[in-house]
């Protein structure tokens, strides 16, 4: 119950913060090597959050692939042990 209340409060705070940010006018102008980009602060925050989320997702996929040989090996050891104990008990 406490987790649900904390989740709802954090969701309400997030929506209030995003709506406050959307109501505030502001522009970001970036000029780099002859290219110019104009965007609002709200779009910059949303874009940064999306890049952060995609980076976290990619990192978790890479970490899962990196640890997969060890997890498969552990699974095979547990299965072999279970089969051995089952054969001894029968």
PDB file with one MODEL, atoms N, CA, C and O in Angstrom:
MODEL        1
ATOM      1  N   UNK A   1       0.819  -1.186   0.000  1.00  0.00           N
ATOM      2  CA  UNK A   1       0.000   0.000   0.000  1.00  0.00           C
ATOM      3  C   UNK A   1       0.866   1.253   0.000  1.00  0.00           C
ATOM      4  O   UNK A   1       0.564   2.239  -0.673  1.00  0.00           O
ATOM      5  N   UNK A   2       1.950   1.191   0.772  1.00  0.00           N
ATOM      6  CA  UNK A   2       2.845   2.340   0.841  1.00  0.00           C
ATOM      7  C   UNK A   2       3.518   2.572  -0.511  1.00  0.00           C
ATOM      8  O   UNK A   2       3.693   3.714  -0.935  1.00  0.00           O
ATOM      9  N   UNK A   3       3.895   1.485  -1.185  1.00  0.00           N
ATOM     10  CA  UNK A   3       4.514   1.610  -2.504  1.00  0.00           C
ATOM     11  C   UNK A   3       3.564   2.251  -3.506  1.00  0.00           C
ATOM     12  O   UNK A   3       3.976   3.073  -4.324  1.00  0.00           O
ATOM     13  N   UNK A   4       2.305   1.875  -3.439  1.00  0.00           N
ATOM     14  CA  UNK A   4       1.319   2.442  -4.347  1.00  0.00           C
ATOM     15  C   UNK A   4       1.166   3.935  -4.110  1.00  0.00           C
ATOM     16  O   UNK A   4       1.124   4.712  -5.064  1.00  0.00           O
ATOM     17  N   UNK A   5       1.084   4.340  -2.862  1.00  0.00           N
ATOM     18  CA  UNK A   5       0.951   5.755  -2.537  1.00  0.00           C
ATOM     19  C   UNK A   5       2.193   6.525  -2.991  1.00  0.00           C
ATOM     20  O   UNK A   5       2.076   7.611  -3.558  1.00  0.00           O
ATOM     21  N   UNK A   6       3.381   5.964  -2.744  1.00  0.00           N
ATOM     22  CA  UNK A   6       4.607   6.626  -3.183  1.00  0.00           C
ATOM     23  C   UNK A   6       4.679   6.722  -4.700  1.00  0.00           C
ATOM     24  O   UNK A   6       5.125   7.737  -5.236  1.00  0.00           O
ATOM     25  N   UNK A   7       4.246   5.678  -5.396  1.00  0.00           N
ATOM     26  CA  UNK A   7       4.231   5.705  -6.849  1.00  0.00           C
ATOM     27  C   UNK A   7       3.287   6.783  -7.363  1.00  0.00           C
ATOM     28  O   UNK A   7       3.640   7.540  -8.266  1.00  0.00           O
ATOM     29  N   UNK A   8       2.091   6.855  -6.792  1.00  0.00           N
ATOM     30  CA  UNK A   8       1.122   7.859  -7.232  1.00  0.00           C
ATOM     31  C   UNK A   8       1.596   9.275  -6.920  1.00  0.00           C
ATOM     32  O   UNK A   8       1.392  10.186  -7.723  1.00  0.00           O
ATOM     33  N   UNK A   9       2.229   9.470  -5.757  1.00  0.00           N
ATOM     34  CA  UNK A   9       2.760  10.789  -5.429  1.00  0.00           C
ATOM     35  C   UNK A   9       3.892  11.190  -6.366  1.00  0.00           C
ATOM     36  O   UNK A   9       3.972  12.344  -6.788  1.00  0.00           O
ATOM     37  N   UNK A  10       4.759  10.251  -6.691  1.00  0.00           N
ATOM     38  CA  UNK A  10       5.852  10.571  -7.617  1.00  0.00           C
ATOM     39  C   UNK A  10       5.323  10.831  -9.020  1.00  0.00           C
ATOM     40  O   UNK A  10       5.847  11.693  -9.726  1.00  0.00           O
ATOM     41  N   UNK A  11       4.301  10.105  -9.431  1.00  0.00           N
ATOM     42  CA  UNK A  11       3.684  10.339 -10.729  1.00  0.00           C
ATOM     43  C   UNK A  11       3.014  11.708 -10.776  1.00  0.00           C
ATOM     44  O   UNK A  11       3.105  12.407 -11.785  1.00  0.00           O
ATOM     45  N   UNK A  12       2.344  12.094  -9.696  1.00  0.00           N
ATOM     46  CA  UNK A  12       1.718  13.413  -9.633  1.00  0.00           C
ATOM     47  C   UNK A  12       2.769  14.519  -9.663  1.00  0.00           C
ATOM     48  O   UNK A  12       2.577  15.539 -10.324  1.00  0.00           O
ATOM     49  N   UNK A  13       3.878  14.323  -8.954  1.00  0.00           N
ATOM     50  CA  UNK A  13       4.957  15.316  -8.955  1.00  0.00           C
ATOM     51  C   UNK A  13       5.573  15.435 -10.343  1.00  0.00           C
ATOM     52  O   UNK A  13       5.882  16.538 -10.793  1.00  0.00           O
ATOM     53  N   UNK A  14       5.754  14.307 -11.020  1.00  0.00           N
ATOM     54  CA  UNK A  14       6.321  14.327 -12.366  1.00  0.00           C
ATOM     55  C   UNK A  14       5.401  15.070 -13.338  1.00  0.00           C
ATOM     56  O   UNK A  14       5.870  15.890 -14.127  1.00  0.00           O
ATOM     57  N   UNK A  15       4.111  14.793 -13.288  1.00  0.00           N
ATOM     58  CA  UNK A  15       3.186  15.466 -14.196  1.00  0.00           C
ATOM     59  C   UNK A  15       3.079  16.950 -13.876  1.00  0.00           C
ATOM     60  O   UNK A  15       2.967  17.778 -14.779  1.00  0.00           O
ATOM     61  N   UNK A  16       3.114  17.285 -12.587  1.00  0.00           N
ATOM     62  CA  UNK A  16       3.072  18.705 -12.224  1.00  0.00           C
ATOM     63  C   UNK A  16       4.326  19.422 -12.711  1.00  0.00           C
ATOM     64  O   UNK A  16       4.250  20.546 -13.206  1.00  0.00           O
ATOM     65  N   UNK A  17       5.473  18.774 -12.569  1.00  0.00           N
ATOM     66  CA  UNK A  17       6.710  19.379 -13.037  1.00  0.00           C
ATOM     67  C   UNK A  17       6.746  19.540 -14.546  1.00  0.00           C
ATOM     68  O   UNK A  17       7.202  20.567 -15.050  1.00  0.00           O
ATOM     69  N   UNK A  18       6.272  18.541 -15.270  1.00  0.00           N
ATOM     70  CA  UNK A  18       6.255  18.642 -16.724  1.00  0.00           C
ATOM     71  C   UNK A  18       5.254  19.678 -17.213  1.00  0.00           C
ATOM     72  O   UNK A  18       5.523  20.384 -18.186  1.00  0.00           O
ATOM     73  N   UNK A  19       4.115  19.780 -16.562  1.00  0.00           N
ATOM     74  CA  UNK A  19       3.154  20.805 -16.976  1.00  0.00           C
ATOM     75  C   UNK A  19       3.681  22.199 -16.650  1.00  0.00           C
ATOM     76  O   UNK A  19       3.462  23.135 -17.418  1.00  0.00           O
ATOM     77  N   UNK A  20       4.369  22.349 -15.526  1.00  0.00           N
ATOM     78  CA  UNK A  20       4.979  23.636 -15.196  1.00  0.00           C
ATOM     79  C   UNK A  20       6.032  24.001 -16.236  1.00  0.00           C
ATOM     80  O   UNK A  20       6.115  25.153 -16.664  1.00  0.00           O
ATOM     81  N   UNK A  21       6.833  23.026 -16.638  1.00  0.00           N
ATOM     82  CA  UNK A  21       7.874  23.264 -17.624  1.00  0.00           C
ATOM     83  C   UNK A  21       7.282  23.581 -18.989  1.00  0.00           C
ATOM     84  O   UNK A  21       7.835  24.403 -19.719  1.00  0.00           O
ATOM     85  N   UNK A  22       6.176  22.952 -19.350  1.00  0.00           N
ATOM     86  CA  UNK A  22       5.541  23.205 -20.642  1.00  0.00           C
ATOM     87  C   UNK A  22       4.934  24.602 -20.700  1.00  0.00           C
ATOM     88  O   UNK A  22       4.858  25.190 -21.779  1.00  0.00           O
ATOM     89  N   UNK A  23       4.501  25.146 -19.563  1.00  0.00           N
ATOM     90  CA  UNK A  23       3.901  26.475 -19.537  1.00  0.00           C
ATOM     91  C   UNK A  23       4.926  27.596 -19.580  1.00  0.00           C
ATOM     92  O   UNK A  23       4.565  28.737 -19.870  1.00  0.00           O
ATOM     93  N   UNK A  24       6.179  27.312 -19.302  1.00  0.00           N
ATOM     94  CA  UNK A  24       7.219  28.342 -19.276  1.00  0.00           C
ATOM     95  C   UNK A  24       7.850  28.473 -20.647  1.00  0.00           C
ATOM     96  O   UNK A  24       8.387  27.503 -21.181  1.00  0.00           O
ATOM     97  N   UNK A  25       7.792  29.669 -21.224  1.00  0.00           N
ATOM     98  CA  UNK A  25       8.417  29.844 -22.528  1.00  0.00           C
ATOM     99  C   UNK A  25       9.942  29.909 -22.383  1.00  0.00           C
ATOM    100  O   UNK A  25      10.470  30.380 -21.376  1.00  0.00           O
ATOM    101  N   UNK A  26      10.607  29.440 -23.383  1.00  0.00           N
ATOM    102  CA  UNK A  26      12.057  29.496 -23.398  1.00  0.00           C
ATOM    103  C   UNK A  26      12.582  28.739 -24.598  1.00  0.00           C
ATOM    104  O   UNK A  26      12.016  27.726 -25.010  1.00  0.00           O
ATOM    105  N   UNK A  27      13.655  29.235 -25.145  1.00  0.00           N
ATOM    106  CA  UNK A  27      14.251  28.607 -26.314  1.00  0.00           C
ATOM    107  C   UNK A  27      15.707  28.302 -26.043  1.00  0.00           C
ATOM    108  O   UNK A  27      16.381  28.994 -25.279  1.00  0.00           O
ATOM    109  N   UNK A  28      16.171  27.259 -26.683  1.00  0.00           N
ATOM    110  CA  UNK A  28      17.584  26.920 -26.657  1.00  0.00           C
ATOM    111  C   UNK A  28      18.069  27.003 -28.096  1.00  0.00           C
ATOM    112  O   UNK A  28      17.497  26.386 -28.995  1.00  0.00           O
ATOM    113  N   UNK A  29      19.114  27.761 -28.300  1.00  0.00           N
ATOM    114  CA  UNK A  29      19.680  27.915 -29.634  1.00  0.00           C
ATOM    115  C   UNK A  29      21.080  27.330 -29.614  1.00  0.00           C
ATOM    116  O   UNK A  29      21.943  27.774 -28.857  1.00  0.00           O
ATOM    117  N   UNK A  30      21.296  26.324 -30.461  1.00  0.00           N
ATOM    118  CA  UNK A  30      22.596  25.664 -30.554  1.00  0.00           C
ATOM    119  C   UNK A  30      23.115  25.859 -31.968  1.00  0.00           C
ATOM    120  O   UNK A  30      22.430  25.549 -32.943  1.00  0.00           O
ATOM    121  N   UNK A  31      24.318  26.371 -32.067  1.00  0.00           N
ATOM    122  CA  UNK A  31      24.957  26.520 -33.367  1.00  0.00           C
ATOM    123  C   UNK A  31      26.306  25.829 -33.292  1.00  0.00           C
ATOM    124  O   UNK A  31      27.147  26.162 -32.456  1.00  0.00           O
ATOM    125  N   UNK A  32      26.502  24.855 -34.186  1.00  0.00           N
ATOM    126  CA  UNK A  32      27.714  24.053 -34.138  1.00  0.00           C
ATOM    127  C   UNK A  32      28.116  23.670 -35.551  1.00  0.00           C
ATOM    128  O   UNK A  32      27.334  23.043 -36.266  1.00  0.00           O
ATOM    129  N   UNK A  33      29.285  24.026 -35.951  1.00  0.00           N
ATOM    130  CA  UNK A  33      29.877  23.740 -37.245  1.00  0.00           C
ATOM    131  C   UNK A  33      28.945  24.103 -38.404  1.00  0.00           C
ATOM    132  O   UNK A  33      28.782  23.333 -39.350  1.00  0.00           O
ATOM    133  N   UNK A  34      28.355  25.255 -38.314  1.00  0.00           N
ATOM    134  CA  UNK A  34      27.504  25.740 -39.388  1.00  0.00           C
ATOM    135  C   UNK A  34      26.066  25.285 -39.320  1.00  0.00           C
ATOM    136  O   UNK A  34      25.247  25.742 -40.117  1.00  0.00           O
ATOM    137  N   UNK A  35      25.730  24.411 -38.409  1.00  0.00           N
ATOM    138  CA  UNK A  35      24.345  23.953 -38.245  1.00  0.00           C
ATOM    139  C   UNK A  35      23.713  24.696 -37.079  1.00  0.00           C
ATOM    140  O   UNK A  35      24.355  24.909 -36.050  1.00  0.00           O
ATOM    141  N   UNK A  36      22.477  25.083 -37.237  1.00  0.00           N
ATOM    142  CA  UNK A  36      21.757  25.780 -36.175  1.00  0.00           C
ATOM    143  C   UNK A  36      20.534  24.956 -35.780  1.00  0.00           C
ATOM    144  O   UNK A  36      19.818  24.434 -36.634  1.00  0.00           O
ATOM    145  N   UNK A  37      20.310  24.851 -34.490  1.00  0.00           N
ATOM    146  CA  UNK A  37      19.155  24.120 -33.973  1.00  0.00           C
ATOM    147  C   UNK A  37      18.458  24.995 -32.948  1.00  0.00           C
ATOM    148  O   UNK A  37      19.089  25.494 -32.016  1.00  0.00           O
ATOM    149  N   UNK A  38      17.175  25.179 -33.117  1.00  0.00           N
ATOM    150  CA  UNK A  38      16.342  25.910 -32.160  1.00  0.00           C
ATOM    151  C   UNK A  38      15.315  24.950 -31.599  1.00  0.00           C
ATOM    152  O   UNK A  38      14.604  24.285 -32.352  1.00  0.00           O
ATOM    153  N   UNK A  39      15.233  24.874 -30.285  1.00  0.00           N
ATOM    154  CA  UNK A  39      14.216  24.050 -29.661  1.00  0.00           C
ATOM    155  C   UNK A  39      13.827  24.650 -28.319  1.00  0.00           C
ATOM    156  O   UNK A  39      14.547  25.456 -27.730  1.00  0.00           O
ATOM    157  N   UNK A  40      12.667  24.225 -27.868  1.00  0.00           N
ATOM    158  CA  UNK A  40      12.182  24.735 -26.589  1.00  0.00           C
ATOM    159  C   UNK A  40      12.831  23.953 -25.458  1.00  0.00           C
ATOM    160  O   UNK A  40      13.383  22.872 -25.663  1.00  0.00           O
ATOM    161  N   UNK A  41      12.755  24.516 -24.276  1.00  0.00           N
ATOM    162  CA  UNK A  41      13.328  23.856 -23.100  1.00  0.00           C
ATOM    163  C   UNK A  41      12.580  22.556 -22.823  1.00  0.00           C
ATOM    164  O   UNK A  41      13.190  21.552 -22.454  1.00  0.00           O
ATOM    165  N   UNK A  42      11.272  22.571 -22.997  1.00  0.00           N
ATOM    166  CA  UNK A  42      10.469  21.368 -22.766  1.00  0.00           C
ATOM    167  C   UNK A  42      10.906  20.228 -23.684  1.00  0.00           C
ATOM    168  O   UNK A  42      11.063  19.093 -23.235  1.00  0.00           O
ATOM    169  N   UNK A  43      11.101  20.528 -24.964  1.00  0.00           N
ATOM    170  CA  UNK A  43      11.550  19.499 -25.900  1.00  0.00           C
ATOM    171  C   UNK A  43      12.956  19.010 -25.557  1.00  0.00           C
ATOM    172  O   UNK A  43      13.259  17.829 -25.724  1.00  0.00           O
ATOM    173  N   UNK A  44      13.800  19.895 -25.086  1.00  0.00           N
ATOM    174  CA  UNK A  44      15.157  19.492 -24.699  1.00  0.00           C
ATOM    175  C   UNK A  44      15.115  18.544 -23.505  1.00  0.00           C
ATOM    176  O   UNK A  44      15.851  17.558 -23.470  1.00  0.00           O
ATOM    177  N   UNK A  45      14.262  18.837 -22.532  1.00  0.00           N
ATOM    178  CA  UNK A  45      14.151  17.966 -21.351  1.00  0.00           C
ATOM    179  C   UNK A  45      13.577  16.610 -21.743  1.00  0.00           C
ATOM    180  O   UNK A  45      14.080  15.576 -21.305  1.00  0.00           O
ATOM    181  N   UNK A  46      12.539  16.607 -22.556  1.00  0.00           N
ATOM    182  CA  UNK A  46      11.932  15.349 -22.996  1.00  0.00           C
ATOM    183  C   UNK A  46      12.929  14.554 -23.841  1.00  0.00           C
ATOM    184  O   UNK A  46      13.034  13.338 -23.681  1.00  0.00           O
ATOM    185  N   UNK A  47      13.647  15.208 -24.721  1.00  0.00           N
ATOM    186  CA  UNK A  47      14.652  14.524 -25.532  1.00  0.00           C
ATOM    187  C   UNK A  47      15.770  13.954 -24.679  1.00  0.00           C
ATOM    188  O   UNK A  47      16.227  12.839 -24.928  1.00  0.00           O
ATOM    189  N   UNK A  48      16.215  14.696 -23.681  1.00  0.00           N
ATOM    190  CA  UNK A  48      17.259  14.192 -22.786  1.00  0.00           C
ATOM    191  C   UNK A  48      16.764  12.983 -22.002  1.00  0.00           C
ATOM    192  O   UNK A  48      17.505  12.019 -21.810  1.00  0.00           O
ATOM    193  N   UNK A  49      15.519  13.031 -21.551  1.00  0.00           N
ATOM    194  CA  UNK A  49      14.949  11.896 -20.820  1.00  0.00           C
ATOM    195  C   UNK A  49      14.842  10.670 -21.723  1.00  0.00           C
ATOM    196  O   UNK A  49      15.083   9.548 -21.277  1.00  0.00           O
ATOM    197  N   UNK A  50      14.483  10.876 -22.980  1.00  0.00           N
ATOM    198  CA  UNK A  50      14.384   9.748 -23.908  1.00  0.00           C
ATOM    199  C   UNK A  50      15.761   9.152 -24.196  1.00  0.00           C
ATOM    200  O   UNK A  50      15.914   7.932 -24.254  1.00  0.00           O
ATOM    201  N   UNK A  51      16.758  10.011 -24.375  1.00  0.00           N
ATOM    202  CA  UNK A  51      18.121   9.514 -24.606  1.00  0.00           C
ATOM    203  C   UNK A  51      18.610   8.754 -23.382  1.00  0.00           C
ATOM    204  O   UNK A  51      19.235   7.702 -23.520  1.00  0.00           O
ATOM    205  N   UNK A  52      18.339   9.264 -22.198  1.00  0.00           N
ATOM    206  CA  UNK A  52      18.734   8.578 -20.969  1.00  0.00           C
ATOM    207  C   UNK A  52      18.033   7.224 -20.845  1.00  0.00           C
ATOM    208  O   UNK A  52      18.667   6.234 -20.481  1.00  0.00           O
ATOM    209  N   UNK A  53      16.748   7.171 -21.141  1.00  0.00           N
ATOM    210  CA  UNK A  53      16.006   5.917 -21.078  1.00  0.00           C
ATOM    211  C   UNK A  53      16.508   4.896 -22.085  1.00  0.00           C
ATOM    212  O   UNK A  53      16.646   3.717 -21.757  1.00  0.00           O
ATOM    213  N   UNK A  54      16.783   5.336 -23.309  1.00  0.00           N
ATOM    214  CA  UNK A  54      17.308   4.412 -24.309  1.00  0.00           C
ATOM    215  C   UNK A  54      18.706   3.928 -23.944  1.00  0.00           C
ATOM    216  O   UNK A  54      19.048   2.772 -24.195  1.00  0.00           O
ATOM    217  N   UNK A  55      19.516   4.803 -23.354  1.00  0.00           N
ATOM    218  CA  UNK A  55      20.846   4.402 -22.908  1.00  0.00           C
ATOM    219  C   UNK A  55      20.750   3.356 -21.811  1.00  0.00           C
ATOM    220  O   UNK A  55      21.496   2.377 -21.825  1.00  0.00           O
ATOM    221  N   UNK A  56      19.844   3.548 -20.861  1.00  0.00           N
ATOM    222  CA  UNK A  56      19.666   2.570 -19.789  1.00  0.00           C
ATOM    223  C   UNK A  56      19.176   1.234 -20.340  1.00  0.00           C
ATOM    224  O   UNK A  56      19.623   0.178 -19.891  1.00  0.00           O
ATOM    225  N   UNK A  57      18.262   1.270 -21.308  1.00  0.00           N
ATOM    226  CA  UNK A  57      17.762   0.045 -21.924  1.00  0.00           C
ATOM    227  C   UNK A  57      18.881  -0.683 -22.658  1.00  0.00           C
ATOM    228  O   UNK A  57      19.024  -1.898 -22.520  1.00  0.00           O
ATOM    229  N   UNK A  58      19.671   0.043 -23.433  1.00  0.00           N
ATOM    230  CA  UNK A  58      20.782  -0.565 -24.156  1.00  0.00           C
ATOM    231  C   UNK A  58      21.807  -1.147 -23.199  1.00  0.00           C
ATOM    232  O   UNK A  58      22.339  -2.230 -23.440  1.00  0.00           O
ATOM    233  N   UNK A  59      22.089  -0.429 -22.107  1.00  0.00           N
ATOM    234  CA  UNK A  59      23.044  -0.923 -21.114  1.00  0.00           C
ATOM    235  C   UNK A  59      22.544  -2.221 -20.471  1.00  0.00           C
ATOM    236  O   UNK A  59      23.328  -3.147 -20.265  1.00  0.00           O
ATOM    237  N   UNK A  60      21.261  -2.296 -20.156  1.00  0.00           N
ATOM    238  CA  UNK A  60      20.743  -3.510 -19.528  1.00  0.00           C
ATOM    239  C   UNK A  60      20.772  -4.683 -20.501  1.00  0.00           C
ATOM    240  O   UNK A  60      21.021  -5.815 -20.084  1.00  0.00           O
ATOM    241  N   UNK A  61      20.526  -4.440 -21.784  1.00  0.00           N
ATOM    242  CA  UNK A  61      20.600  -5.518 -22.779  1.00  0.00           C
ATOM    243  C   UNK A  61      22.028  -6.011 -22.915  1.00  0.00           C
ATOM    244  O   UNK A  61      22.269  -7.218 -22.958  1.00  0.00           O
ATOM    245  N   UNK A  62      22.981  -5.086 -22.983  1.00  0.00           N
ATOM    246  CA  UNK A  62      24.388  -5.474 -23.099  1.00  0.00           C
ATOM    247  C   UNK A  62      24.840  -6.232 -21.854  1.00  0.00           C
ATOM    248  O   UNK A  62      25.554  -7.229 -21.958  1.00  0.00           O
ATOM    249  N   UNK A  63      24.423  -5.758 -20.671  1.00  0.00           N
ATOM    250  CA  UNK A  63      24.798  -6.435 -19.432  1.00  0.00           C
ATOM    251  C   UNK A  63      24.205  -7.836 -19.373  1.00  0.00           C
ATOM    252  O   UNK A  63      24.867  -8.770 -18.920  1.00  0.00           O
ATOM    253  N   UNK A  64      22.966  -7.991 -19.825  1.00  0.00           N
ATOM    254  CA  UNK A  64      22.326  -9.309 -19.846  1.00  0.00           C
ATOM    255  C   UNK A  64      23.066 -10.256 -20.781  1.00  0.00           C
ATOM    256  O   UNK A  64      23.288 -11.419 -20.445  1.00  0.00           O
ATOM    257  N   UNK A  65      23.446  -9.763 -21.949  1.00  0.00           N
ATOM    258  CA  UNK A  65      24.204 -10.600 -22.885  1.00  0.00           C
ATOM    259  C   UNK A  65      25.575 -10.955 -22.333  1.00  0.00           C
ATOM    260  O   UNK A  65      26.068 -12.060 -22.559  1.00  0.00           O
ATOM    261  N   UNK A  66      26.189 -10.034 -21.617  1.00  0.00           N
ATOM    262  CA  UNK A  66      27.520 -10.275 -21.056  1.00  0.00           C
ATOM    263  C   UNK A  66      27.474 -11.359 -19.980  1.00  0.00           C
ATOM    264  O   UNK A  66      28.387 -12.178 -19.882  1.00  0.00           O
ATOM    265  N   UNK A  67      26.416 -11.362 -19.178  1.00  0.00           N
ATOM    266  CA  UNK A  67      26.303 -12.323 -18.086  1.00  0.00           C
ATOM    267  C   UNK A  67      25.574 -13.608 -18.487  1.00  0.00           C
ATOM    268  O   UNK A  67      25.422 -14.503 -17.656  1.00  0.00           O
ATOM    269  N   UNK A  68      25.128 -13.719 -19.721  1.00  0.00           N
ATOM    270  CA  UNK A  68      24.359 -14.896 -20.117  1.00  0.00           C
ATOM    271  C   UNK A  68      25.169 -16.195 -20.072  1.00  0.00           C
ATOM    272  O   UNK A  68      24.604 -17.220 -19.690  1.00  0.00           O
ATOM    273  N   UNK A  69      26.455 -16.219 -20.437  1.00  0.00           N
ATOM    274  CA  UNK A  69      27.165 -17.500 -20.312  1.00  0.00           C
ATOM    275  C   UNK A  69      27.209 -18.010 -18.871  1.00  0.00           C
ATOM    276  O   UNK A  69      27.062 -19.210 -18.636  1.00  0.00           O
ATOM    277  N   UNK A  70      27.407 -17.122 -17.922  1.00  0.00           N
ATOM    278  CA  UNK A  70      27.443 -17.549 -16.521  1.00  0.00           C
ATOM    279  C   UNK A  70      26.073 -18.031 -16.059  1.00  0.00           C
ATOM    280  O   UNK A  70      25.989 -19.015 -15.325  1.00  0.00           O
ATOM    281  N   UNK A  71      25.013 -17.372 -16.466  1.00  0.00           N
ATOM    282  CA  UNK A  71      23.678 -17.803 -16.039  1.00  0.00           C
ATOM    283  C   UNK A  71      23.300 -19.130 -16.694  1.00  0.00           C
ATOM    284  O   UNK A  71      22.661 -19.971 -16.061  1.00  0.00           O
ATOM    285  N   UNK A  72      23.686 -19.322 -17.946  1.00  0.00           N
ATOM    286  CA  UNK A  72      23.413 -20.609 -18.602  1.00  0.00           C
ATOM    287  C   UNK A  72      24.213 -21.716 -17.928  1.00  0.00           C
ATOM    288  O   UNK A  72      23.697 -22.812 -17.711  1.00  0.00           O
ATOM    289  N   UNK A  73      25.469 -21.435 -17.595  1.00  0.00           N
ATOM    290  CA  UNK A  73      26.279 -22.423 -16.894  1.00  0.00           C
ATOM    291  C   UNK A  73      25.707 -22.777 -15.536  1.00  0.00           C
ATOM    292  O   UNK A  73      25.688 -23.947 -15.155  1.00  0.00           O
ATOM    293  N   UNK A  74      25.238 -21.777 -14.803  1.00  0.00           N
ATOM    294  CA  UNK A  74      24.612 -22.046 -13.509  1.00  0.00           C
ATOM    295  C   UNK A  74      23.353 -22.868 -13.642  1.00  0.00           C
ATOM    296  O   UNK A  74      23.087 -23.751 -12.826  1.00  0.00           O
ATOM    297  N   UNK A  75      22.570 -22.574 -14.682  1.00  0.00           N
ATOM    298  CA  UNK A  75      21.367 -23.361 -14.927  1.00  0.00           C
ATOM    299  C   UNK A  75      21.717 -24.814 -15.215  1.00  0.00           C
ATOM    300  O   UNK A  75      21.068 -25.725 -14.701  1.00  0.00           O
ATOM    301  N   UNK A  76      22.742 -25.034 -16.037  1.00  0.00           N
ATOM    302  CA  UNK A  76      23.131 -26.408 -16.373  1.00  0.00           C
ATOM    303  C   UNK A  76      23.656 -27.158 -15.152  1.00  0.00           C
ATOM    304  O   UNK A  76      23.384 -28.348 -14.992  1.00  0.00           O
ATOM    305  N   UNK A  77      24.404 -26.471 -14.293  1.00  0.00           N
ATOM    306  CA  UNK A  77      24.907 -27.114 -13.072  1.00  0.00           C
ATOM    307  C   UNK A  77      23.752 -27.484 -12.148  1.00  0.00           C
ATOM    308  O   UNK A  77      23.735 -28.585 -11.597  1.00  0.00           O
ATOM    309  N   UNK A  78      22.790 -26.584 -11.972  1.00  0.00           N
ATOM    310  CA  UNK A  78      21.633 -26.880 -11.115  1.00  0.00           C
ATOM    311  C   UNK A  78      20.803 -28.028 -11.681  1.00  0.00           C
ATOM    312  O   UNK A  78      20.318 -28.879 -10.935  1.00  0.00           O
ATOM    313  N   UNK A  79      20.641 -28.047 -13.007  1.00  0.00           N
ATOM    314  CA  UNK A  79      19.865 -29.120 -13.621  1.00  0.00           C
ATOM    315  C   UNK A  79      20.572 -30.464 -13.467  1.00  0.00           C
ATOM    316  O   UNK A  79      19.930 -31.475 -13.180  1.00  0.00           O
ATOM    317  N   UNK A  80      21.880 -30.479 -13.654  1.00  0.00           N
ATOM    318  CA  UNK A  80      22.649 -31.717 -13.498  1.00  0.00           C
ATOM    319  C   UNK A  80      22.583 -32.206 -12.052  1.00  0.00           C
ATOM    320  O   UNK A  80      22.449 -33.403 -11.798  1.00  0.00           O
ATOM    321  N   UNK A  81      22.678 -31.278 -11.118  1.00  0.00           N
ATOM    322  CA  UNK A  81      22.605 -31.645  -9.699  1.00  0.00           C
ATOM    323  C   UNK A  81      21.226 -32.202  -9.355  1.00  0.00           C
ATOM    324  O   UNK A  81      21.112 -33.193  -8.635  1.00  0.00           O
ATOM    325  N   UNK A  82      20.181 -31.558  -9.876  1.00  0.00           N
ATOM    326  CA  UNK A  82      18.820 -32.032  -9.610  1.00  0.00           C
ATOM    327  C   UNK A  82      18.612 -33.420 -10.208  1.00  0.00           C
ATOM    328  O   UNK A  82      18.010 -34.284  -9.569  1.00  0.00           O
ATOM    329  N   UNK A  83      19.098 -33.642 -11.416  1.00  0.00           N
ATOM    330  CA  UNK A  83      18.961 -34.956 -12.042  1.00  0.00           C
ATOM    331  C   UNK A  83      19.709 -36.015 -11.229  1.00  0.00           C
ATOM    332  O   UNK A  83      19.208 -37.125 -11.046  1.00  0.00           O
ATOM    333  N   UNK A  84      20.897 -35.679 -10.746  1.00  0.00           N
ATOM    334  CA  UNK A  84      21.659 -36.625  -9.940  1.00  0.00           C
ATOM    335  C   UNK A  84      20.943 -36.972  -8.648  1.00  0.00           C
ATOM    336  O   UNK A  84      20.883 -38.138  -8.257  1.00  0.00           O
ATOM    337  N   UNK A  85      20.395 -35.949  -7.980  1.00  0.00           N
ATOM    338  CA  UNK A  85      19.669 -36.209  -6.728  1.00  0.00           C
ATOM    339  C   UNK A  85      18.400 -37.006  -6.992  1.00  0.00           C
ATOM    340  O   UNK A  85      18.033 -37.876  -6.202  1.00  0.00           O
ATOM    341  N   UNK A  86      17.723 -36.707  -8.113  1.00  0.00           N
ATOM    342  CA  UNK A  86      16.515 -37.471  -8.461  1.00  0.00           C
ATOM    343  C   UNK A  86      16.848 -38.932  -8.750  1.00  0.00           C
ATOM    344  O   UNK A  86      16.104 -39.828  -8.352  1.00  0.00           O
ATOM    345  N   UNK A  87      17.955 -39.174  -9.437  1.00  0.00           N
ATOM    346  CA  UNK A  87      18.323 -40.558  -9.752  1.00  0.00           C
ATOM    347  C   UNK A  87      18.763 -41.313  -8.496  1.00  0.00           C
ATOM    348  O   UNK A  87      18.534 -42.517  -8.383  1.00  0.00           O
ATOM    349  N   UNK A  88      19.394 -40.606  -7.553  1.00  0.00           N
ATOM    350  CA  UNK A  88      19.776 -41.256  -6.307  1.00  0.00           C
ATOM    351  C   UNK A  88      18.566 -41.587  -5.438  1.00  0.00           C
ATOM    352  O   UNK A  88      18.559 -42.602  -4.741  1.00  0.00           O
ATOM    353  N   UNK A  89      17.554 -40.743  -5.477  1.00  0.00           N
ATOM    354  CA  UNK A  89      16.385 -40.961  -4.625  1.00  0.00           C
ATOM    355  C   UNK A  89      15.441 -42.009  -5.202  1.00  0.00           C
ATOM    356  O   UNK A  89      14.604 -42.546  -4.477  1.00  0.00           O
ATOM    357  N   UNK A  90      15.558 -42.308  -6.485  1.00  0.00           N
ATOM    358  CA  UNK A  90      14.627 -43.296  -7.058  1.00  0.00           C
ATOM    359  C   UNK A  90      15.229 -44.655  -7.193  1.00  0.00           C
ATOM    360  O   UNK A  90      14.565 -45.581  -7.658  1.00  0.00           O
TER     361      UNK A  90
ENDMDL
END
